[in-house]
Amino acid sequence: MDTKKNTISNSKSWAIILVAQFLLFYIFSKLDFAVSFFSKFFEWKKNWHVALFSGVSFSVGDLIYIILGLFTCYFFLLNIKFRTSKYIKHLLIIGNIFYFTYQCFWGMLYFQPPIIQKLPNRKVTDVEIKKLTIKYLNLCKSERAKLNEDKNGILKVLDFAKINQEIINQQKLLPKNISTKNSIDIISIKPGLFRGFMSKTGILGYYNPFTSEAQYNPNIPSTQLPFTMAHEMSHQLGFAREQEASFIGFLCAHKSQIPELRYSANLYALRSLIKAVSYRDKRLAELILKSFSPKMKRDIENELQFVKRNEGIVSDFFGVTNDLFLKSNQQQGSITYSYFVNLLIAYEI
């Protein structure tokens, strides 16, 4: 009886500690000095953290998730089988360690001062947005005409290793008024182990904060792969917000000497701008889409076919949960991408 009471007491203690962590990190998120501390901690540890698992060819982070998932299921089933709560304590201990590590390594970075505060703040007219959209349309048409294709006329990327190195090189050239973060010297970007699951859920890539590995879905269309890599490697720099990682990834790719990387980033920017234009002038947005070159149209059709092959209940569910996650971390969901567009416009104009 005493053993049972002690088990329940221990479980309650770990539950209280977990709740206390929620409260503590919430308070930290409101304090500038605390956010600054965790940002500096990330800067201090990021290079050796990236290097730690860079030599392993597969995703160590995904393997850790698998092991943690198996342990969680094991303890949960034991709890049901023996009708006891003693295994709850083990789950709570894992949860406490997991949450504390996540917040220290990554979670607090969502509360860094936004990049938009470092850029000119002025009202942008509809005419300027439309002109910028036309500019990127012409850039994409010009670049796409020179790129390699497969037998189906779809963009073909020949050397991903070269692209990864180029992203690292471009990170060193980021404008100082936008980023003062130290660049990374070691490449650690890997295909995710859950690529089938990623395709079904619409996940292009993700950053693992526990192993500092940037991961991508190798099955996604080649038009999206280079920019996805630039985006995930921007997370490794310390940009937690999704739209800011996209903007930093764009800056790393926009002036690249590798045309496939440049085209992938500019195409992402173009689509984001077209979406912004459509809110103000749907007819113009449709005209711009019709103005895509035949090669660009083939690329877009290939992306649409990929989405169609993988659509279903799972992708719908993860679309909703992804929106909720982004909003819970003070980000916009996937309904609009106006923050990226605002960053792009402030940078360009």
N, C-alpha and C positions, 0 to 999 in steps of 0.2 A: 504493500500500500504506500509506504514511504517512498519507494522507488518510483512509483507512478506519479506521486505528488511532485517529486523532484524533477521528473521528466516534463510535466506540465509547466512547472515553475521555470525551468530552463527555456522551454519553448516560448513562454510569455516574455522572458527577458530578451531573447533574440528578436522577437516581434517588436518589442518596445524600442530596441536599438535601431531597427530598420525604420520605424516611424520617426525616431529622433533624427536619423540621417536625412529623411525627406525634408524635415523642418529646417535642419541645419543648412543644407545646400540651397534651400529656397532663400534663406536669409543671406547666405553668401552671394547669391545671384543678384541681390539688391545693393551690395556693397562694392564700390569701385575698387577699393584696395584688395578685396578678396578675389575679384575677377582678374585683376592685374597680376596677382600672385600666381594663380593657376595658369595664366597665359605665359608668364615667365618660366614656370615649371615645364610647360610643354616645350618651349624653346630650348630649355636646357637639356631635355631628354630626347628630343625627336630624332636626332641623327643616329645616336646609338640604338634607339628603339627600332628605327627602320632597319638598321644594319643587322640587328639581332636575328631576324628571320629571313633576311634577303637571300641568303645562300641556299635556302630550301626551295626546291622547284615548285612544290605544291603549296596550297593555302593552309598554313598552320592554324590560322584563326578559324577556318571552317572546321578543321579537325577538332579544335577545342570545343566548338559549339556542338559537334556530334557527341563528344564524350560527356559534356555537361548535360545534354539532352538525355543520354542514356542513364546517367546517374540520377537525374530528376525522375525519370520514369521508374527506375529501380526502387528508389525510396518511396515513391508514391504507391507503387504496387505492394510493397512490404507493409505500408501503413494500412492499406485496405485488407490485405490477407490476414494480418494478425490483429486487426481492429484495435490498433494502438496509435497513440499520437507521438510515440518517441522518435519516429523517423521524421516527423515534421521539423524537429530541431535541426536535423541535418540540412533540410531544404532551406530553412531560414538562415543558417550559417552561410550556405552557398549564395543565397540571395543577398545577404549583407556584404559579402566579399565582392560579389559581382557589381552591385550598385556603387559601392565606395570606389572601386577601381575605375568604373566607367566615368563617374563624376570627376575624379581627380585627373584622369587621362584625357577626357574629352568633353563631358557634359557642360562644364563651366565655360567652355569656349564659345558656346552659343550666346553668351551674354557680353562678349567683347563689343566695344564701340563699333557701330556699323560703318562699312566702307563709305557709304553715301555721305557721311559727315565730312569726309576728306575731299570731296569733289565739289565743284561750283554748284551753288544752289540758286537756280533761277527758273522761272516758268518757261516751259517749252511749248511752242505752238504746234498745232496739228500739221501745219505746212512743213515744219522742220522734221517731224516724225516721218511724214510721207517721203520727203527728200532723202532721208537716211535709209528708208526701206528700199527706195529705187537704187540708191548707191550700192547696197548689199546685194540686190538682185543682179546688178551688172557685174559685181565682183564674182559672184557665184557662177554666172554664165561664162565669164571669161576664164575662170580657173578650171571649171569642169571640162571645158573643151580640150584641155591639154592632158587630162589624166588617163591612166590606164583603165581598161575595161576587161571584164571576163567575156566568155562566149555569148552571154545574154545581154551584153551591153550595159552591165552594172559596174559601178566603180570597183576597182580592184586595188587593194593596198598591198604593196610588195614587201615592205620591210618595217615591221612593227618595232623591232629592237632599235632601229634608227630613230623612229618617232619618239620612243620613250626617252632616249638620250637627248633628243632635241628639246623635249619638254623640260628636262632638268636644266639644260643650258639656258632656255628662255626664262626660267624661274629666277635666274641670277640677274636678269635684265629688267625685272618688273620696276615700274616707276616708283621712286622712293616716296612720292607724295601719296601713293596708294598702299604700298606694302613696305614695311621695314623688317619683315620677318627674314630670318636667315634661310638661305636656300638649302636644299637637300643634296648631298653628294653621291648618294647610293640609290640605285633603282630597286624598288621592291613593289612591282605591280604584277599581279598573277591572275590567271583565269580562275573564277570561282568554282568550287567543287559542286555547287548546286545549280549548274547552268540550266538544266531542264526546268527546275523550279523557278529560276530567275526569269526565264523566257515566259513562263505561264503567268507570272505575277507582274510582268512589265518592268522588272528591275534591270537597268542597264549595267550598273556597277554599284559598289559600295566600299566604304572604308571601314576597316576593322580597328577600333580604338585600342583593343587589347594587345594586338600584335603589330599595329601600325602598318599593315599591309593594305595597299590599294588593290582592289579586285574588280574585275570586269566580266561581263558575260560574253564569251567568245562567239556565241551563236547569233548575236545581234547583227543587223546589216552593216556592211563596211563603211557606209556613210556616217554611222554613229560612233563607230569604235574609236577613231583617233581622238575625237572631242571627249568621249567618255573617259578615256585614259587621262587626258589633261585635267578633267574635272576631278577625278578621284585622287590624282597626285597633288591637286591643290588642297585637298583635305589634309594630306600629309604635311603640308606647309603650316597648317594650323587654322585654316578657314573652315569653320564648322557649318555655318549657314549654307544651305544648298545653293541659293542664288548667288551668293558671294563666291562660292567655289566655282560655279559656272562662269562668273565674270573673270576671275583670276585665270581659270583654264582658257577662257577666250583670249585674254591678253597674252598668254604664253603661246597660243597657236596663231593668232591673227597676223603677227609679223614673222612667223616662222619661214625658214627657207625650204621647208618640205611642203609641197603643194597639197598633198592629201590631207595633212593636218590642218592647213590653212582653210581648205575648202570645207572640211567637216565643221570647223568652228564658225565659219562665216554662214554656212547653211543653218546652223543652230540659231545664230543671231537673226538671220533673215526670217526664219519661221516665227521667232519671238516677236519681231517687229510687225510682221503681217497680222499676228494675233492682236497686237495693240491697235493697228490700223482698223481692223475689222470692228472694233467697238465703236469707232467714230464714223467709219465709211466702209460698210460691208461690200458695196459694189466695187470700190477701188481694190479692196483686198482680193476679191475674186478675179479682177483683171490682172493683178500682179501674179496670182497663181497660174493663170492662163499664159502668162508671159515667160514662164519657166522654159528653158531650152529643152529639146527632146531628150537629151542625156539626163538632165535634172529630173524630168518627169519619170524617166525609167527608174532612177534612184528612189524617188518618192513612192512610186508604185511598188517597188520591191519592199520598202519599209511597211507599206500598208498590207501587203500580202503576209509579211512576217507577223504583224499584229493579228491579222485575221486567223492565221494558223494557230495562234496561241491564246485567243480570247476565250473567255468562259467565266464561270462563277468565281474561280480562284483569283483571276485577274481583277474582277470587279471588287471582290472583297479587299484585296490588297491595295487597290486604288483608294478606297475609302479609308483604310487604316493608315495609309501613307499620308493622306491629307490631315488626319487627326494628329499624327506624330509631328508633322511639320508645324502645325498650328500650336501644339503644346510647347514647342521650342521657339516660339515667337517668330515663326516663319510663315510665309504664305503657302497655301496648299497648291495642288496641281491645277486648280481651276483657273488661276491667272499666274502669269510670270512677270508682272509689272515691275517688280523690284529689279530683276535683271535688266529689263528694258530701261528703267530709270538710271541704272548704273551705266549702261551702254551710252545712253543719250548724254548724260553728264560728262562722260569721258570724251565723246566725239564732238560735242558742240561747244 
